[in-house]
């Protein structure tokens, strides 16, 4: 079998293209030197392994000999995994969005040998459609223009203009100003204006979960109750927006009701028809959203949803040594009908094939009685229920979603809700086992530090909220995996990606930021001083290697990351993942309040002041940064717990602390005498705290004023209730 230059790569996405007839190169000097030596433009194609339209273009164009010959003739072709190289993707996605007004994946961008973009787009079809040239025609036109003297001058002129435009776009010049609460109210007003009060979520189809928006609204709820007595209605509305959205998502087709976890987004406004890929970064953040919703509401529905996510991740997305895999594909091979050996239908994956059902299948597995009850509750129809799908991918198929309230389904079959839930649970288990016999979606098994950080936080917070050692053990295993396999203490380098025994790609700012946040969550879940110490080490490195003193934010990459990058960029937008500067602002605030270090507090203040003008003009651009601002403006709440960690009174106190939603608190635990000695170099005055009468004792300090220490659990709960 023929192969190209990708065959030695570790990225699952690049390896998917290693046997294309296209002479693909990975991003690097070998390709760029060839481009300069042969005076050929570069065609850089960026995607990721679970991207549906990336698969389509690979199948239609990159695997086709005639099209590959055109590409090889005119261009030096480079494949990039956007998840391995978000820095490269950021530059050229910005370029294509600037040129065309939109972006997405696959991203196909044409560069000069100096790596300046001059044309680009996303998916291109193999035939002309909608008035757009076919991919082969476009390739030929660009390739021939490059070889014609005047056209080449026009291309170079265009590339220089685009380069200058990008210079302006990436030249963030923040003006520092005093912080105030106004942007928090402006942020709330924005989300209230775009909230879908009928169906949950913000705006119309397609609908994305956007956990950062929910993070802000939950914190605004808590902040407004503390600081804005006249805005009680707004606070309650903020909470209602969160709970309605989380409820709608969990009952919709975007949630996998059989196996747990969430799909990428909903193609319709009802949360009914999902884009079926499952991403670690979505599920990790949503787990925290549901955990915090449970803390606020005490509604077991949110707890069950969070546990479903964590069960899915533990079962299907976990490396045996502790790390978390990146994603599962939207596409999979359709189940082969009984007696069929092979057919054209089973040569290629189809979106959602693993997840959708025909009604007859369900009845056959569950039997008539349970099957009819299940179909009624989950909206299963004889001719399918996915007809709202704009691409008609799921003709006569059913996507499982909760079509009826439990009370309505139970009444329809003249039973109580407990009987109904027993039948539904039994049915879900049977269908889950039957589905497991189908061809599974492809797994992207690379391990990314940034996304693992988000997931470690999910498990650590579950350990806090549920007081569950199993969740803590899982978080510890992943944190240790990253520390042992992706961090080089001698060189002070955190790497970005691990796969198949190899670490690679220098870590970026979000690797540091998300992992540091995870270590702080892990420390507050188990109080092992080593994780706090390591968080401090990485925080100092992050400032040293990534901080932009002029703008007051963090570059994506360290200075020596990749000499081929035409820009060293800085993110200033919280999207499906928060940007590094937003997460770092909260990290430094938490560390400052835990340790008493003024340098951490000063850096957090610089970050918030540097971004404040942007927050005022576009508060919804940085909802996670607004979380940090709310934290900074809230009355500081520090809790020190001293006692024996294995004792029942310690566990009861721990449960009291973490069962309540108090987002502005930081917690330090002194589990034994050795703990105070270990923490004394990290936390000022820590040796002054000790247990009283051998029982777990809480020191609760609000706005730097400490209440008297107490080991009376009722008194502690009353204190916390006043802060809740």
For each residue, the residues with C-beta under 8 A, 3 or more apart:
1: 19
2: 19 21
3: 6 7 18 19
4: 7 17 18 19 20 22 23 24 25
5: 8 23 24 25 26 30 31
6: 3 9 14 15 17 18 24 25 26 79
7: 3 4 15 18 19
8: 5
9: 6 14 15 18 26
10: 14 15 446 497 499 500 502 504
11: 14 15 49 81 84 446 497 499
12: 15 16 49 81 442 444 445 446 499
13: 16 17 47 48 49 51 54 79 81 83 84 444
14: 6 9 10 11 17 18 24 26 79 81
15: 6 7 9 10 11 12 18
16: 12 13 49 58
17: 4 6 13 14 20 22 24 58 62 79
18: 3 4 6 7 9 14 15 24
19: 1 2 3 4 7
20: 4 17 24 58 62 63 68
21: 2 62 63 64 65 68 69 72
22: 4 17 62 68 71 72 77
23: 4 5 68 71 72 77
24: 4 5 6 14 17 18 20 77 78 79
25: 4 5 6 28 30 31 34 76 77 78 79
26: 5 6 9 14 31 78 79 80
27: 31 44 78 79 80 85 88 564
28: 25 31 32 564
29: 32 33 564
30: 5 25 33 34
31: 5 25 26 27 28 34 35 42 76 78
32: 28 29 35 36 42 76 113 115 564
33: 29 30 36 37
34: 25 30 31 37 38 40 76
35: 31 32 38 39 40 41 42 76 113
36: 32 33 39 113
37: 33 34
38: 34 35 76
39: 35 36 113
40: 34 35 74 75 76 113 146
41: 35 74 75 76 110 111 112 113 118 142 143 146 155
42: 31 32 35 75 76 77 78 110 111 112 113 115
43: 71 75 76 77 78 108 109 110 111 139
44: 27 78 80 88 92 108 109 110 111
45: 62 77 78 79 80 106 107 108 109
46: 79 80 81 82 88 89 92 93 105 106 107 108 109
47: 13 51 54 80 81 82 105 106 107
48: 13 51 54 81 82 83 105 327 444
49: 11 12 13 16 54 81 83 326 327 329 442 444
50: 277 278 279 326 327 328 329 330 441 442 444
51: 13 47 48 54 55 105 106 277
52: 55 56 275 277 329 330 331 351
53: 56 57 104 105 106 122 123
54: 13 47 48 49 51 57 58 105 106
55: 51 52 58 59 329 331 349
56: 52 53 59 60 123
57: 53 54 60 61 62 106 123 124 135
58: 16 17 20 54 55 61 62 63
59: 55 56 62 63 348
60: 56 57 63 64 125 126 135
61: 57 58 64 67 124 126 135 136
62: 17 20 21 22 45 57 58 59 67 68 71
63: 20 21 58 59 60 68
64: 21 60 61 67 68 126
65: 21 68 69
66: 69 70 136
67: 61 62 64 70 71 126 135 136 139
68: 20 21 22 23 62 63 64 65 71 72
69: 21 65 66 72 73
70: 66 67 73 74 136 139 140 143
71: 22 23 43 62 67 68 74 75 77 139
72: 21 22 23 68 69 75 77
73: 69 70 143
74: 40 41 70 71 139 140 142 143 144 146
75: 40 41 42 43 71 72 110 139 143
76: 25 31 32 34 35 38 40 41 42 43
77: 22 23 24 25 42 43 45 71 72
78: 24 25 26 27 31 42 43 44 45
79: 6 13 14 17 24 25 26 27 45 46
80: 26 27 44 45 46 47 84 85 88 89
81: 11 12 13 14 46 47 48 49 84 85
82: 46 47 48 85 86 88 89 105 107
83: 13 48 49 86 326 444 446 448
84: 11 13 80 81 446 448 496 497 504 505
85: 27 80 81 82 88 89 505
86: 82 83 89 90 508 510 556
87: 90 91 508 556 557 561 562 565 569
88: 27 44 46 80 82 85 91 92 562 565
89: 46 80 82 85 86 92 93 107
90: 86 87 93 94 556 569 571
91: 87 88 94 95 166 565 566 567 569
92: 44 46 88 89 95 96 107 109 111 117 120
93: 46 89 90 96 97 103 107
94: 90 91 97 98 166 169 170 569
95: 91 92 98 99 109 117 120 162 166
96: 92 93 99 100 103 107 109 117 120 121 122
97: 93 94 100 101 102 103
98: 94 95 162 165 166 169
99: 95 96 117 119 120 162
100: 96 97 103 120 121
101: 97
102: 97 122
103: 93 96 97 100 107 122
104: 53 107 122 123
105: 46 47 48 51 53 54 82 122
106: 45 46 47 51 53 54 57 122 123
107: 45 46 47 82 89 92 93 96 103 104 120 122
108: 43 44 45 46 120 121 122 124
109: 43 44 45 46 92 95 96 117 119 120
110: 41 42 43 44 75 117 118 119 120 142
111: 41 42 43 44 92 114 115 116 117 118 159
112: 41 42 115 116 118 155 156 159
113: 32 35 36 39 40 41 42
114: 111 159 566
115: 32 42 111 112 564 566
116: 111 112 159 160 162 163 566
117: 92 95 96 99 109 110 111 120 159 162 163
118: 41 110 111 112 155 156 158 159 162
119: 99 109 110 142 158
120: 92 95 96 99 100 107 108 109 110 117
121: 96 100 108 124
122: 53 96 102 103 104 105 106 107 108
123: 53 56 57 104 106
124: 57 61 108 121 132 134 135 138
125: 60 128 129 132 134 135
126: 60 61 64 67 134 135 136
127: 134
128: 125 131 132 133 134 137
129: 125 132 134
130:
131: 128
132: 124 125 128 129
133: 128 137 138 141
134: 124 125 126 127 128 129 137 138
135: 57 60 61 67 124 125 126 138 139
136: 61 66 67 70 126 139 140
137: 128 133 134 140 141
138: 124 133 134 135 141 142
139: 43 67 70 71 74 75 135 136 142 143
140: 70 74 136 137 143 144
141: 133 137 138 144 145
142: 41 74 110 119 138 139 145 146
143: 41 70 73 74 75 139 140 146 147
144: 74 140 141 147 148 151
145: 141 142 148 151 152 154 155
146: 40 41 74 142 143 151 152 155
147: 143 144 152
148: 144 145 151 152
149: 152 153
150: 153 154
151: 144 145 146 148 154 155
152: 145 146 147 148 149 155 156
153: 149 150 156 157
154: 145 150 151 157 158
155: 41 112 118 145 146 151 152 158 159
156: 112 118 152 153 159 160
157: 153 154 160 161
158: 118 119 154 155 161 162
159: 111 112 114 116 117 118 155 156 162 163
160: 116 156 157 163 164
161: 157 158 164 165
162: 95 98 99 116 117 118 158 159 165 166
163: 116 117 159 160 166 167 566
164: 160 161 167 168
165: 98 161 162 168 169
166: 91 94 95 98 162 163 169 170 566 567
167: 163 164 170 171 567
168: 164 165 171
169: 94 98 165 166
170: 94 166 167 567 569 570
171: 167 168
172: 548 551 553 570 572
173: 550 551
174: 551 552 553 610 611 613 614
175: 613
176: 552 606 609 610 612
177: 609 612 613
178: 609 612
179: 605 608 609 612 629 632 633
180: 183
181: 184 185 227 228 633
182: 185 186 616
183: 180 186 187 612 615 616 619 626 629
184: 181 187 188 220 223 224 619 626 629 630 633
185: 181 182 188 189 228 231 234
186: 182 183 189 190 616 619
187: 183 184 190 191 216 220 615 619 620 623 626
188: 184 185 191 192 217 220 224 234 238
189: 185 186 192 193
190: 186 187 193 194 619 620
191: 187 188 194 195 202 213 216 217 238 241 620
192: 188 189 195 234 237 241
193: 189 190
194: 190 191 202 203
195: 191 192 201 202 241
196: 199 200 201 202 203 204 269
197: 244
198:
199: 196 248 269 270 271
200: 196 241 244 245 246 247 248 249 271
201: 195 196 207 245 248 249 269 271
202: 191 194 195 196 207 210 213 245
203: 194 196 207
204: 196 207 269
205: 266 267 268 269
206: 265 266 267 268 275
207: 201 202 203 204 265 266 268 269 271
208: 264 265 266 576
209: 214 249 254 262 265 282 285 286 576
210: 202 213 214 576
211: 214 215 282 285 286 288 289
212: 215 216 285 574 575 578 582 623 624
213: 191 202 210 216 217 620 623
214: 209 210 211 217 218 242 245 246 289
215: 211 212 218 219 285 288 289 623 624 627
216: 187 191 212 213 219 220 623 624 626 627
217: 188 191 213 214 220 221 238 239 241 242
218: 214 215 221 222 238 239 242 289 292 293 296 661 663
219: 215 216 222 223 626 627 630 631 663
220: 184 187 188 216 217 223 224 234 235 238 626 630
221: 217 218 224 225 235 236 238 239 242 296
222: 218 219 225 226 235 630 661 662 663 664
223: 184 219 220 226 227 228 630 633 634 664
224: 184 188 220 221 227 228 231 232 234 235 238
225: 221 222 228 232 235
226: 222 223 634 635
227: 181 223 224 633 634
228: 181 185 223 224 225 231 232 234 235
229: 232
230:
231: 185 224 228 234 235
232: 224 225 228 229 235 236
233: 236 237
234: 185 188 192 220 224 228 231 237 238
235: 220 221 222 224 225 228 231 232 238 239
236: 221 232 233 239 240
237: 192 233 234 240 241
238: 188 191 217 218 220 221 224 234 235 241 242
239: 217 218 221 235 236 242 243 296
240: 236 237 243 244
241: 191 192 195 200 217 237 238 244 245
242: 214 217 218 221 238 239 245 246 289 293
243: 239 240 246 247 293 296 297 299
244: 197 200 240 241 247 248
245: 200 201 202 214 241 242 248 249
246: 200 214 242 243 249 250 289 290 293 302 305
247: 200 243 244 250 251 301
248: 199 200 201 244 245 251 252 271
249: 200 201 209 245 246 252 254 255 262 271 286
250: 246 247 255 290 301 302 305
251: 247 248 255 271 401 402
252: 248 249 255 266 270 271 272 274 401 402
253: 263 266 271 272 273 274 399 400 401
254: 209 249 262 263 265 266 271 274
255: 249 250 251 252 261 262 263 305 308 401
256: 259 260 261 262 263 278 312 355
257: 378 400 401 402 428
258: 400 428 431 432 435
259: 256 312 315 316 432 435
260: 256 307 308 309 310 311 312 315
261: 255 256 278 283 308 309 312 313 316
262: 209 249 254 255 256 278 282 283 286 309
263: 253 254 255 256 266 274 275 276 277 278 330
264: 208 274 275 276 277 278 279 282 330
265: 206 207 208 209 254 274 275
266: 205 206 207 208 252 253 254 263 269 270 271 272 273 274 275
267: 205 206 273 274 275 389 390
268: 205 206 207 271 272 273 388 389
269: 196 199 201 204 205 207 266
270: 199 252 266 273 388
271: 199 200 201 207 248 249 251 252 253 254 266 268 401
272: 252 253 266 268 385 386 388 399 401
273: 253 266 267 268 270 386 388 389 394 399
274: 252 253 254 263 264 265 266 267 352 399
275: 52 206 263 264 265 266 267 330 351
276: 263 264 330 331 351 352 354 355 441
277: 50 51 52 263 264 327 328 329 330 441
278: 50 256 261 262 263 264 282 283 312 317 327 328 441
279: 50 264 282 283 326 327
280: 283 284 313 317 324 325 326 327 448 451 452 454 455
281: 284 285 450 451 454 576 577
282: 209 211 262 264 278 279 285 286 576
283: 261 262 278 279 280 286 287 309 312 313 317 455 458
284: 280 281 287 288 313 324 451 454 455 457 458
285: 209 211 212 215 281 282 288 289 454 458 577
286: 209 211 249 262 282 283 289 290 309
287: 283 284 290 291 306 309 310 313 455 458 459 461 462
288: 211 215 284 285 291 292 457 458 461
289: 211 214 215 218 242 246 285 286 292 293
290: 246 250 286 287 293 294 302 303 305 306 309
291: 287 288 294 295 302 303 306 458 461 462 465
292: 218 288 289 295 296 461 661 663
293: 218 242 243 246 289 290 296 297 299 302
294: 290 291 297 298 299 300 302 303 306 465
295: 291 292 298 465 659 660 661
296: 218 221 239 243 292 293 661
297: 243 293 294 302
298: 294 295
299: 243 293 294 302 303
300: 294 303 304
301: 247 250 304 305
302: 246 250 290 291 293 294 297 299 305 306
303: 290 291 294 299 300 306 307 465 466
304: 300 301 307 308
305: 246 250 255 290 301 302 308 309
306: 287 290 291 294 302 303 309 310 462
307: 260 303 304 310 311 462
308: 255 260 261 304 305 311 312
309: 260 261 262 283 286 287 290 305 306 312 313 458
310: 260 287 306 307 313 314 458 459 462 471 474
311: 260 307 308 314 315
312: 256 259 260 261 278 283 308 309 315 316 317
313: 261 280 283 284 287 309 310 316 317 318 324 455 458
314: 310 311 317 318 474
315: 259 260 311 312 318
316: 259 261 312 313 328 443
317: 278 280 283 312 313 314 324 325 328 443
318: 313 314 315 322 323 324 325 474
319: 322 323 324 325 445 447 481
320:
321: 477 481 485
322: 318 319 477 478 480 481
323: 318 319 447 452 478 481 482 485 498
324: 280 284 313 317 318 319 447 451 452 455 478
325: 280 317 318 319 443 444 445 446 447
326: 49 50 83 279 280 444 445 446 447 448 451
327: 48 49 50 277 278 279 280 443 444
328: 50 277 278 316 317 440 441 442 443 444
329: 49 50 52 55 277 332 349 441 442 443 444
330: 50 52 263 264 275 276 277 351 352 441
331: 52 55 276 348 349 350 351 353 441 442
332: 329 349 350 353 354 438 439 440 441 442
333: 336 346 348 349 350 353 439
334: 345 346 350 353 439
335: 353 437 438 439
336: 333 340 342 343 346
337: 340
338:
339:
340: 336 337 343 346
341:
342: 336 346
343: 336 340 346
344: 347
345: 334 350
346: 333 334 336 340 342 343
347: 344
348: 59 331 333
349: 55 329 331 332 333 353 441 442
350: 331 332 333 334 345 353 393
351: 52 275 276 330 331 393
352: 274 276 330 355 356 393 394 397 399
353: 331 332 333 334 335 349 350 356 438 439
354: 276 332 435 438 439 440 441
355: 256 276 352 399 400 435
356: 352 353 386 394 397 398 399
357: 361 362 380 397 398 400 431
358: 361 362 384 396 397 398
359: 362 363 375 380 381 382 398
360: 363 364
361: 357 358 364 365 434
362: 357 358 359 365 366 371 374 375 380 398 431
363: 359 360 366 367 368 371 372 375
364: 360 361 371
365: 361 362 371 430 431 434
366: 362 363 370 371 374 427 430 431
367: 363 370 371
368: 363 371 372
369: 372 373
370: 366 367 373 374 423 426 427
371: 362 363 364 365 366 367 368 374 375 427
372: 363 368 369 375 376
373: 369 370 376 377 409 413 420 423 424 427
374: 362 366 370 371 377 378 380 423 424 427 431
375: 359 362 363 371 372 378 379 380 381
376: 372 373 380 403 404 409 412 413
377: 373 374 402 403 404 406 409 420 424
378: 257 374 375 398 400 401 402 403
379: 375 385 398 400 401 402 403 404
380: 357 359 362 374 375 376 385 398 400
381: 359 375 384 385 398
382: 359
383: 387 396
384: 358 381 387 394 395 396 397 398
385: 272 379 380 381 398 399 401 403
386: 272 273 356 389 393 394 395 397 398 399
387: 383 384 392 395
388: 268 270 272 273
389: 267 268 273 386 392 393 394
390: 267
391:
392: 387 389 395
393: 350 351 352 386 389
394: 273 352 356 384 386 389 397 399
395: 384 386 387 392
396: 358 383 384
397: 352 356 357 358 384 386 394
398: 356 357 358 359 362 378 379 380 381 384 385 386
399: 253 272 273 274 352 355 356 385 386 394
400: 253 257 258 355 357 378 379 380
401: 251 252 253 255 257 271 272 378 379 385
402: 251 252 257 377 378 379
403: 376 377 378 379 385
404: 376 377 379 408 409 412
405: 408 409
406: 377 409 410 417 420 421
407: 410 411 417
408: 404 405 411 412
409: 373 376 377 404 405 406 412 413 420
410: 406 407 413 415 416 417 419 420
411: 407 408 414
412: 376 404 408 409
413: 373 376 409 410 420
414: 411
415: 410 419 420
416: 410 419 420
417: 406 407 410 420 421
418: 421 422
419: 410 415 416 422 423
420: 373 377 406 409 410 413 415 416 417 423 424
421: 406 417 418 424 425
422: 418 419 425 426
423: 370 373 374 419 420 426 427
424: 373 374 377 420 421 427 428
425: 421 422 428 429
426: 370 422 423 429 430
427: 366 370 371 373 374 423 424 430 431
428: 257 258 424 425 431 432
429: 425 426 432 433
430: 365 366 426 427 433 434
431: 258 357 362 365 366 374 427 428 434 435
432: 258 259 428 429 435 436
433: 429 430 436 437
434: 361 365 430 431 437
435: 258 259 354 355 431 432 438
436: 432 433
437: 335 433 434
438: 332 335 353 354 435
439: 332 333 334 335 353 354
440: 328 332 354 443
441: 50 276 277 278 328 329 330 331 332 349 354
442: 12 49 50 328 329 331 332 349
443: 316 317 325 327 328 329 440
444: 12 13 48 49 50 83 325 326 327 328 329
445: 12 319 325 326 499
446: 10 11 12 83 84 325 326 497 498 499
447: 319 323 324 325 326 452 481 486 497 498 499
448: 83 84 280 326 451 452 496 497 511
449: 452 453 482 486 494 495 496 497 507 511 514 515
450: 281 453 454 496 508 510 511 513 514 515 577
451: 280 281 284 324 326 448 454 455 514
452: 280 323 324 447 448 449 455 456 478 481 482 514 515 518
453: 449 450 456 457 482 511 513 514 515 516 517 518
454: 280 281 284 285 450 451 457 458 514 518 577
455: 280 283 284 287 313 324 451 452 458 459 478
456: 452 453 459 460 475 478 479 482 515 518 519 521 522
457: 284 288 453 454 460 461 514 517 518 521
458: 283 284 285 287 288 291 309 310 313 454 455 461 462
459: 287 310 455 456 462 463 471 472 474 475 478
460: 456 457 463 464 471 472 475 518 521 522 524 525
461: 287 288 291 292 457 458 464 465 521 525
462: 287 291 306 307 310 458 459 465 466 468 471
463: 459 460 466 467 468 469 471 472 475 525 526
464: 460 461 467 521 524 525 654 658
465: 291 294 295 303 461 462 658 659
466: 303 462 463 471
467: 463 464 651 654 655 658 659
468: 462 463 471 472
469: 463 472 473
470: 473 474
471: 310 459 460 462 463 466 468 474 475
472: 459 460 463 468 469 475 476 522 525 526
473: 469 470 476 477
474: 310 314 318 459 470 471 477 478
475: 456 459 460 463 471 472 478 479 518 521 522 525
476: 472 473 479 480 522 526
477: 321 322 473 474 480 481
478: 322 323 324 452 455 456 459 474 475 481 482
479: 456 475 476 482 483 518 519 522 531
480: 322 476 477 483 484
481: 319 321 322 323 447 452 477 478 484 485 486
482: 323 449 452 453 456 478 479 485 486 487 515
483: 479 480 486 487 534
484: 480 481 487
485: 321 323 481 482 498 503
486: 447 449 481 482 483 494 495 496 498 503 507
487: 482 483 484 493 494 495
488: 491 492 493 494 495
489: 492
490:
491: 488
492: 488 489 541
493: 487 488 506 507
494: 449 486 487 488 507 511 512 515 538 541
495: 449 486 487 488 498 503 504 505 506 507 511
496: 84 448 449 450 486 504 505 506 507 508 511
497: 10 11 84 446 447 448 449 503 504 505
498: 323 446 447 485 486 495 502 503 504
499: 10 11 12 445 446 447 502 504
500: 10
501:
502: 10 498 499
503: 485 486 495 497 498
504: 10 84 495 496 497 498 499
505: 84 85 495 496 497
506: 493 495 496 557 558 561 562
507: 449 486 493 494 495 496 511 512
508: 86 87 450 496 511 512 556 557 561 580
509: 512 513 542 546 554 555 556 557 571 580 581 584
510: 86 450 513 514 556 577 579 580 583
511: 448 449 450 453 494 495 496 507 508 514 515
512: 494 507 508 509 515 516 538 539 541 542 546 580 584
513: 450 453 509 510 516 517 542 554 580 581 583 584 587
514: 449 450 451 452 453 454 457 510 511 517 518 583
515: 449 450 452 453 456 482 494 511 512 518 519 538
516: 453 512 513 519 520 535 538 539 542 583 584 587
517: 453 457 513 514 520 521 583 586 587
518: 452 453 454 456 457 460 475 479 514 515 521 522
519: 456 479 515 516 522 523 531 532 534 535 538
520: 516 517 523 524 531 532 535 587 590 591 594
521: 456 457 460 461 464 475 517 518 524 525
522: 456 460 472 475 476 479 518 519 525 526 528 531
523: 519 520 526 527 528 529 531 532 535
524: 460 464 520 521 527 666 667 669
525: 460 461 463 464 472 475 521 522
526: 463 472 476 522 523 531
527: 523 524 641 645 668 669 670 671 675
528: 522 523 531 532
529: 523 532 533 675 678 679 682
530: 533 534 678
531: 479 519 520 522 523 526 528 534 535
532: 519 520 523 528 529 535 536 594 679 682
533: 529 530 536 537 678 682
534: 483 519 530 531 537 538
535: 516 519 520 523 531 532 538 539 587 591
536: 532 533 539 540 591 595 682
537: 533 534 540 541
538: 494 512 515 516 519 534 535 541 542
539: 512 516 535 536 542 543 587 588 591 600
540: 536 537 543 544
541: 492 494 512 537 538 544 545
542: 509 512 513 516 538 539 545 546 547 554 584
543: 539 540 546 547 603
544: 540 541 547
545: 541 542 558 559
546: 509 512 542 543 554 555 556 557 558 580
547: 542 543 544 553 554 555 603
548: 172 551 552 553 554 555 570
549: 552
550: 173
551: 172 173 174 548 570 610
552: 174 176 548 549 606 607 609 610 611
553: 172 174 547 548 570 572 581 607 610 611
554: 509 513 542 546 547 548 570 580 581 584
555: 509 546 547 548 558 568 569 570
556: 86 87 90 508 509 510 546 568 569 570 571 580
557: 87 506 508 509 546 561 562 565 568 569
558: 506 545 546 555 561
559: 545 568
560: 563
561: 87 506 508 557 558 565 568
562: 87 88 506 557 565
563: 560
564: 27 28 29 32 115
565: 87 88 91 557 561 562 568
566: 91 114 115 116 163 166
567: 91 166 167 170
568: 555 556 557 559 561 565
569: 87 90 91 94 170 555 556 557
570: 170 172 548 551 553 554 555 556 581
571: 90 509 556 579 580 581
572: 172 553 579 581 611 614 621 622
573: 579 621 622
574: 212 577 578 579 582 621 622 623 624 625
575: 212 578 579
576: 208 209 210 281 282
577: 281 285 450 454 510 574
578: 212 574 575 582 583 623 624
579: 510 571 572 573 574 575 582 583 622 624 625
580: 508 509 510 512 513 546 554 556 571 583 584
581: 509 513 553 554 570 571 572 584 585 607 611 625
582: 212 574 578 579 585 586 622 624 625 627 628
583: 510 513 514 516 517 578 579 580 586 587 624
584: 509 512 513 516 542 554 580 581 587 588 607
585: 581 582 588 589 604 607 608 611 625 628 629 632
586: 517 582 583 589 590 604 624 627 628 631
587: 513 516 517 520 535 539 583 584 590 591
588: 539 584 585 591 592 600 601 603 604 607
589: 585 586 592 593 600 601 604 628 631 632
590: 520 586 587 593 594 631 666
591: 520 535 536 539 587 588 594 595 597 600
592: 588 589 595 596 597 598 600 601 604
593: 589 590 596 601 636 638 666
594: 520 532 590 591 638 666 668 683
595: 536 591 592 600 682 683 684
596: 592 593 683 684 685
597: 591 592 600 601 684
598: 592 601 602
599: 602 603
600: 539 588 589 591 592 595 597 603 604
601: 588 589 592 593 597 598 604 605
602: 598 599 605 606
603: 543 547 588 599 600 606 607
604: 585 586 588 589 592 600 601 607 608 628 632
605: 179 601 602 608 609 632
606: 176 552 602 603 609 610
607: 552 553 581 584 585 588 603 604 610 611 628
608: 179 585 604 605 611 612 625 628 629 632
609: 176 177 178 179 552 605 606 612
610: 174 176 551 552 553 606 607
611: 174 552 553 572 581 585 607 608 614 615 622 625
612: 176 177 178 179 183 608 609 615 616 629
613: 174 175 177 616 617
614: 174 572 611 617 618 621 622
615: 183 187 611 612 618 619 621 622 625 626 629
616: 182 183 186 612 613 619
617: 613 614
618: 614 615 621 622
619: 183 184 186 187 190 615 616 622 623 626
620: 187 190 191 213 623
621: 572 573 574 614 615 618
622: 572 573 574 579 582 611 614 615 618 619 625 626
623: 187 212 213 215 216 574 578 619 620 626 627
624: 212 215 216 574 578 579 582 583 586 627 628
625: 574 579 581 582 585 608 611 615 622 628 629
626: 183 184 187 216 219 220 615 619 622 623 629 630
627: 215 216 219 582 586 623 624 630 631 663
628: 582 585 586 589 604 607 608 624 625 631 632
629: 179 183 184 585 608 612 615 625 626 632 633
630: 184 219 220 222 223 626 627 633 634 663 664
631: 219 586 589 590 627 628 634 663 664
632: 179 585 589 604 605 608 628 629
633: 179 181 184 223 227 629 630
634: 223 226 227 630 631 637 664
635: 226 664 702 703
636: 593 664 701 702 703 704
637: 634 662 664 665 666 700 701 702 723
638: 593 594 665 666 667 668 700 701
639: 657 665 666 667 668 698 699 700 701
640: 667 668 669 670 686 689 698 699 701
641: 527 650 653 654 657 667 668 669 670 696 697 698 699
642: 669 670 689 690 691 696 697 699
643: 647 649 650 653 670 671 691 694 695 696 697 711
644: 647 650 671 672 691 694 696
645: 527 650 669 671 672
646: 650
647: 643 644 650 651 695 696
648: 651 652
649: 643 652 653 695 696 711 713
650: 641 643 644 645 646 647 653 654 671 696
651: 467 647 648 654 655
652: 648 649 655 656 696 713
653: 641 643 649 650 656 657 696 698 711 713 716
654: 464 467 641 650 651 657 658
655: 467 651 652 658 659
656: 652 653 659 660 713 716 717 720
657: 639 641 653 654 660 665 667 698 720
658: 464 465 467 654 655
659: 295 465 467 655 656
660: 295 656 657 720 721 723 724
661: 218 222 292 295 296 724
662: 222 637 665 720 723 724
663: 218 219 222 292 627 630 631
664: 222 223 630 631 634 635 636 637
665: 637 638 639 657 662 723
666: 524 590 593 594 637 638 639
667: 524 638 639 640 641 657
668: 527 594 638 639 640 641 679 683 686
669: 524 527 640 641 642 645 675
670: 527 640 641 642 643 675 676 679 686 689 690
671: 527 643 644 645 650 675
672: 644 645 675
673: 676 677
674: 677 678
675: 527 529 669 670 671 672 678 679
676: 670 673 679 680 686 687 689 690
677: 673 674 680
678: 529 530 533 674 675 681 682
679: 529 532 668 670 675 676 682 683 686
680: 676 677 683 686 687
681: 678
682: 529 532 533 536 595 678 679 686
683: 594 595 596 668 679 680 686
684: 595 596 597
685: 596 688 689
686: 640 668 670 676 679 680 682 683 689
687: 676 680
688: 685
689: 640 642 670 676 685 686 699 709
690: 642 670 676 697
691: 642 643 644 694 695 696 697 711
692: 695 697 709 710 711
693: 711
694: 643 644 691
695: 643 647 649 691 692 711
696: 641 642 643 644 647 649 650 652 653 691 711
697: 641 642 643 690 691 692 709 710 711
698: 639 640 641 653 657 709 710 711 716 719
699: 639 640 641 642 689 706 707 709
700: 637 638 639 706 707 716 719 720
701: 636 637 638 639 640 704 705 706 707
702: 635 636 637 705 707 723
703: 635 636
704: 636 701
705: 701 702
706: 699 700 701 709
707: 699 700 701 702 710 719
708:
709: 689 692 697 698 699 706
710: 692 697 698 707 715 716 719
711: 643 649 653 691 692 693 695 696 697 698 716
712: 715 716
713: 649 652 653 656 716 717
714: 717 718
715: 710 712 718 719
716: 653 656 698 700 710 711 712 713 719 720
717: 656 713 714 720 721
718: 714 715 721 722
719: 698 700 707 710 715 716 722 723
720: 656 657 660 662 700 716 717 723 724
721: 660 717 718 724
722: 718 719
723: 637 660 662 665 702 719 720
724: 660 661 662 720 721
